[in-house]
Structures are given as structure tokens and as C-alpha cells.
Amino acid sequence: MSLRIGCIADDFTGGTDVAAAFRRAGLRTALVFGAPDGTTALPADCDAAVIALKSRSTPADEAVADSLTAQRWLWTKGAAQVYFKYCSTFDSTPQGNIGPVTDALLDAAGAGVTLHCPASPPNGRTVYQGHLFVQDQLLSDSPLRHHPLNPMTDSALVRLLAAQTRHRVGLIDWATVRRGVEAVRAAVVRHQQAGVRHIVADALTDDDLAVLGAATLELPVVAGAAGLAEGLGHAYPATGPAAAEPKPPEGRAAVLAGSCSARTLEQIAQFYAAGLPSLHLDVLAAATGRDVTGEALAWYAQQDPDLPVLVYASASPEELAAVQAQLGVAEAAAQVEELLGTLASHLVERGVRRLLVAGGETSGAVTTALGVRAVLVGEEADPGVPWTYASTANGDLALMLKSGNFGAPDLFTRALSEAK
């Protein structure tokens, strides 16, 4: 098997998002969780493989090491081009990890220049004059300024990236992008000749991303969100009809939510308003040793097996701040991951076969707890939110890993009712 393109994503829901983008572009796509090794296997006849790491918030040296491992593995599978996928809200601190990881991938590939674009128009992320917008707000004015791990208080991508690399950062503006593929290629050459290594590109529409994808098809390393990945995917020649969609296995359905994003909180509220069973986990009580997991499983056993259930640790910014004040940011996040990962394992043992998970770190904890290493990517319930299919020790599983900010407000109820 020889891949056409390989991808490294910096969290698990980001991996799901970009895998769905490649699939929309007509590429047969597999998604692998965690750094691959010699035992990691892919489904047959894949055009694209996405390696989903948990490198967004780890120390920069760890993120670099894991990303380089993934890059080398993708090269062994024949991938000539590697796409580094990060969040469409450019989640990163002045120390990294976007800059350090991109530089390391470029160094390993012997490449002199790359293009960045975190735009994802279907999800309201656009870039204009180098500034990142969320719907009609600058990133720094959006709810992402309250992100619990990487609060985004600046919208200027050139400035954000320049703080993370010793190399020069430049911009290709929207007027150039609108002139087409050759204009973008010429701009990339001019930037490289001027000593620029990282080029941020504007994009307001999917058509803009298609132009950028076609213009960067020959670059060994490209970086951005799922929108540019889809543009790249469309630039590759078609490989034939899509494979048949797997059918969701029969069994109970559940949602596990750890994200504190505004959209996930809306989805939780909608699920509750629909009269469906919902349980909020007491993270502070779990930290003191109370058996919160056992309590949740006892509650689950009492619910109607024909109804989906929701178990969540998500909280408002004020509630989250109160928990973090008592436990610390890292310990609060670790408690949530431990609780929801353990619950996922127990719920699948008890017959859950359709599992929707909200939040990148939560998704990493859940797939790790379930021992799921690779999945086949299926159809999307919402842009960037596909069902994926895996086999576990307890049977086949339909798994949806949702980035905290993605999906319509009714996603939880709609996705689980449709996947029957």
C-alpha cells in the first residue's frame, strides 16, 4: 500500500475533523490514534492516513518528538506530502506548539517553506489580512478567549506564529488568493526567495481553500485546519467510487462530554431540554476520593435502554474557574479525562455501541481507555464531525469524536437518533 498523503493532527477530534475532510475530497481515509509503531496497521487501499496525536498542549519537545515519529511512519507508507493539522482557532501559546512542530517537520523533510491556513468556512473560521475570525468576530473577541488551556487573546496569525519560530513569517493576502493558483505559487516563490519560511494565507471561502490546495500540492509540508486539507485532497486525482458506508452496530447510545466550549454547552442544554437522561459529574468530589464513576454507572443502569444518555463534566467559564482554583488547571483536566475515559470503558462493557464524545482531550482519554488504535472514517453528521467505526474487545463500535466547538446545537440528539 502506498498513501497519497499523510497527516499529523495535534489532537484526536482534530484528527477526526481532517479525516472527514479528506473523505469529502474523495480519498479513502483511515484515522490512527496515537504515535504509530511497527504493529500499527491500516485498512486496505487507503489514499490518506491521519495520525491523531495529543500534542496540542503537551510540552513542545514532546510534541515535536511525537510528530517526527508520525512523519517517519507516514513516509514508510509512501506519503510524499505531510499535512500538519492544528485547530481552526490556532490554539497555541507563545512557546508553541504550532511553530516548533512545523519547523521540525520542515527540517526533517529538507523543505524550505510551508503555507499555513487555519480557515474552515463551514465552521465560521475565516482569515482576512492575516487575522483569524470566528463567524463575524475576531478570534480575540470570541468565546475562544476563555479557552481553559490556550485562551486566544490575539487574532493576528503572523504575529502569533512569529512568536513561536526563529524564522520569518509572511502573508499572502486575499487579493492574491482570488487571482488563482498561479498567483499563489508565484507568491510562495517570492516569499521563499526573501527568506520567509512560514507563509500565512487568507481564505474566506471553500473556493479560496481549493486554490491554496492546488497551489501547495508540491510542498512536502503544509499546515492548517481541515479546510485547507480538503482543498489539497481535491487537488489529487480521483481514485474511484467511495466504499460502502459501514452500518452502526445495534446497542445502546451514549454521549460523554468534557469540553467546556460554548457550543458543547448549547448541545448539552438542548439534550436536557429534549427530556433525555442527563447526568453531571462532580469533578471536585471525584478529586476527594468519592466513587463518582460508580454513582454514574448506577444511574446509567436505571435509565431506559431505548434512550440515549448524556454524562458530562462540562461547565460554564465561571464554574470551570472555580474548579481550577481548587484543583489547578492540569489536575482539573486530568480528573475529567480519568473520569470519562473510565466511564467509556464501563459503558461499552455494558452494551453501548454508539458513543459520541465531545472534546479533544476527552476523546483522547476515551479512545485510549477503549484500546482503539485505528478507525475507518464514515459519513459526517455535521461538518467536521463524522462517524468512525472500530472493533473493540466488546464488539463493533460506532464512535463520533467531536471538537468542542463543532456541530449544530441539536447534534447530540440528532446524530444518535439517525445512527440506528
N, C-alpha and C positions, 0 to 999 in steps of 0.2 A: 504494500500500500504506500502511495506517495501523496501526501497532503498538498493542496494548492496554497493554503495559507494557514498559519498558526497564530494563536492569540494568547496573550497572557493578561488576565484580568486581576485587579487588585482586591476584589472581594467576591463572595460567592454569588450574590444577587447580580452584581455587575457582570459576572461570567454568564449567568442566565440571560441577561439582557442582550449581551453582544452575540451569544449563540443564537438567540431568536432573530437578531438582525441578519446574520449570515444565512439562516434558513429562509428568511423572507427574500433574500437575494438569489435563492435557488441552489445554495450549497448544502450538501448533506453534512450535517454538523453533529459532532459529539462534544460533550462537556465533561471535563475531568476535574475532580475536586482535590485540591492539594498538590504539592510538588510531585510530579511523576517519578517513577523509578523503573528498574528493569522489569518489574512484574506488571506494570500498568498496560492494560490492553484497551484498544479502541474498537468500536463496532466496525464491521466491514464496509469498505467502499466510502469512506468519509472524504469529503473535499476539504473540510475545515475541522480543526480541533481547538477547543478553548480550554486553557488551563486556568482554573479559578483558584487563586491564592487568597490568603488572609493577610495581605501585605499593605493594606491601605494605612493602618495605624500602628504597625509594628515599627521598631527602630529601623532607621534607614539601612543599616548594614545588613540586617536580616532580610529586609525587603529586596535588596539588591541580590543577595546570595540566592534566595528562592527564585527570583525572576531569571537569573542566569541559568540555574538548573533547568527551569522550564524551557528557556530558549534553546539550550543544547539538546534537550529531548525532542523538541519540535523539529530541529534540524535533522535529527536521526530519522524522523518520519518523512523527510523530504520537503518540509516547508521552506521555501526560498524567501518568503516575506513573513515578518513577525509584527503583529499589531499589539501594542500595549494599550489596554483598555483601562481607563480610570473613570471616575464618576462624572456625570454631566454637570455637576456643580463644582468640579475641580477640587474636591475635598483634599486638602493638603496643608501642611504647616510650612513656615519659612525654612524648616530643616528638611523638608521632603514630605512624601516620598516620590512625588512625580518626577522632579528634576533628577535626583540621584539614580533612580531606576532607569529612566530614559537614557541618561548618559552611559550607564553601564551596558545597556543593550546595544547602543551605538558603537561603543568601544569594542565590544565582543564581535560585532558584525563588520568592523572596519569601515563603518559608514561615517560620512562627514556631516550629514544634515538630516533633519527629520521635520515633519509637519505635524502640528497639534491642532485639533479642533474638538472641543467638548460639546458642540451643538447637538441637540436632539429635538428638532422641531415638534414632533408629535407629543413630546412631553413638556413642551413650553420652554425649552432651553435653546437660546439663540446667542450668537456672538456678532456684535457690531462695533466697529472701530476698536476691536480688541477687548471690549467689555462684555462680560457674560450676563445675560438676562434670564430671569425665571418668570415666564409669562411676560407681563408688562413692567416688571420691577427689576432694577439692578440686583444682582446676587446679594450685595451687601445690605439691601433693603428688604430682602425676602425672609421668610421664616428660617432659611438656612443660616442666618446669622446666629441662631440659637442652637446649632448642631451640638450635641453633647460631647463629641470628641474633637471635631475640627470646625469650630464656628467660623463661618466665612464672612468676614467684615470688609473685604476688598473685592472689587469686581474687575479690576484691570489685570487681564491674564498675562500680558507681557511683564508687568511689574511683579505679579505673583510668582511667575516662573523664573524670572531673573534672580529672585532671592534664593533660589534652590540650585543654581548651577553657576559654575565659574565661566561658562561660555556665553556668548552673545545671543540675545533673543530678539527676533524681528517680527514684523506683521505683514500679512497680505490682506489688504482691505477688501471690502465687499465689492467695490467698483471693479477691481481686478478679477475677482472670482466671477462676476457677471459677464466678463469678456470671454470666459470659456477656458477650456483645458490648456490650450497652448499658452495663453496669457499667464496662467498659474505656473506652468512648467518654467516659463521664462523668468518669472519672479523668484521661483525657488533657486534657479541658477544664479541670478543676480545676488540674492542673499548669501548663498554659499561662497561666491567669489569675494563678497565683502566681509567674510569671516563670521557670518551668522550660522550657528548650529541648530538652534531651535526656532521654528517659524510658526507663529500662531496665525490661523486663518479665520476670517469672518465667514459666517454662514447663517442665513435666515430661513432657508427652505431646504427641503429634501433635494431639489434640483441643484442647489449650491453644493450640497454634500456629494452628489453624483459627479459633479465637475471635479471636486477635490479628490475623490476616489480615483477617477480616471487619471488625474494628473500625477498621482503618487504611486501608481501601480508598480513602478520600477524601484521604488525606495526600499531598502532592506528592512527598515524600521519605520513604522508610522504610529502615531499616538493620538488618542482621543476617546470619545464616548462611542456609544453604539451607532449613532447616526453616520459617522464617517466610515465605520466598519461596514455598514450596509452599502454605502457608496462604493467602497472597494470591492465588496462582493459582487455587485452588479457589473463591475469592470471586467471581471473574469468571464470567459465564455461559458454559456450554459452547458450543463452536463447531462441533461435529460430530465424526464418527469420526476417529480418528488416521490419518495417512497410512501407507501400507505401509512396512514396515521394509526399509531397504536390505540387500543381501546383501554379506557381507565378500568382497572380491576374492580370487582364488586367488593363492598365492605363499607365500613363507617367512614365519616369525613370529619376533619378537624382543622382548625386554624390555631397556629401558635404565633403570637405577636410579641416581639421585643422592641421594635422600632418605636421611637418617640416622635417621629415626624408628624407634621400637621395632617398629611394625607392619611397616614395609618390611623391616627386618632379619629378622623372622619369615618374611615371604614369600620372601625370598632363601634362607633356611635350608631352607624347605620345597621350593623348586625344586631346590636342590642335593641334598637327601635323596631326591628322586624320581629321581635319577640323570641329570638333564638337563644339557646342557653349560652351564657357568658360567665366567665369567672376571672376575677382579677387576682393576681398573685401578690402576696405581701413579701416584697423583697427584704425589707428590714427584719421581718420575723424569721425569714429563712436564714439571714445572717446571724441570728442569735441561736440557731440550732433547732428551731421548730420544724416539724416534719411537714413543710408546705407541700412537698411533692405527694406525700401520702394523702393529705387532705384533698388535693386536686384529683387524684385518682379515685378516691371515694366519691367525690362529687360526680365525676365522669360516669361511674358505674350506675348512678341513679338517673341518668338522662335517657331520653327516648332515642333508641338506636337509629331511628329513621331521620333524625335531625342532625345537622352539623353542629359542632360545638366550638366555642372560642375560649381559649385560655391565653391571657395576656399579662405581660409585665409592663406594657407601655404606660406612659404617664405624661401629663402636661409639663411644660417647661418649669413651672413652679414646683410641682410635685417631684420632678426629677432632681431639681436643685436641692430640695430638702433631703432626698435620699443620698445624693452625692456628698452633701455636707456632713452626713453622719458616717458614711462608709468610705468616702473618697471616690473619685471618678473611676479609677481602674477596678476597685473592688466591687463597686456597684455594677459595672458592666460584667465582671466575672460571675457575679451571683446570678444575673439574668441568664447568661449563657449556660451556666451549670443547670439551673432550674429547667429551662426549656429544652436543652439537649436531653436531659434525663427523662423528662416527660415524653418527648418524642419517642424515645426507645420503648417506654412502657405502653404508650398508646398504640404503636404498631404491633407490639406483642398482643394487645387486646383487640386487634382486628381493624384498626384504622388503615385504610388502603388509599385514601385520597387526603393528602396533607398539604395545606397551604401555610407557608412560613413567611412572616413579614419582618424584614430587617436583614442587613448584610451580615453582621456579626452573629445574629441569631441563626441565620441559615447555615453559616459555617459550623456552629455548635451542633445543629441538628444533623447535618449530613455526616459529621464526624461521629456523633453518637450512634447513628444508624449503620455506620460502616459502609456508606455509599461512596464509591470512588469515581464512577463514571455513569453518565446517563445519556439517553437518546433524546434529542430535543424535538418537541412536538409543536402543536399549534398554540398561538397566543390567545389568552383570554382578554388581554388589553395590550397596547403597545409596550414591548419590552418585558412582558410577563407571560411566558409560555408554560405550558405543562411539560414536564420531563418525565421519563419513565426509567425505572430501575428495578433490579431484582435484589431482594434482601433475604436474610436468613428466615424471615417470617412470611415470605411471599412477594409477589409483584407489588409495586407501589407507584402511584401517580403522585408526583411531587412538584409543587409550584413554589419557587423561591422568589419572593417579591421584594424589590428595593423599597425602602421605607416610603419614598416619595412617589412611587409609581402606582398606577391603577386608578380606575374610577371609584367614586365613593361606595358604590354597590358591589365592588369586586368580590368581597368575601362571600356574599350570599349568591351572587350570580355564577361565579366560577364553580362553586361546589354543587349548585343545582344543575348546571349544564353538564358536568363531568359525571354522568350517571350511566 
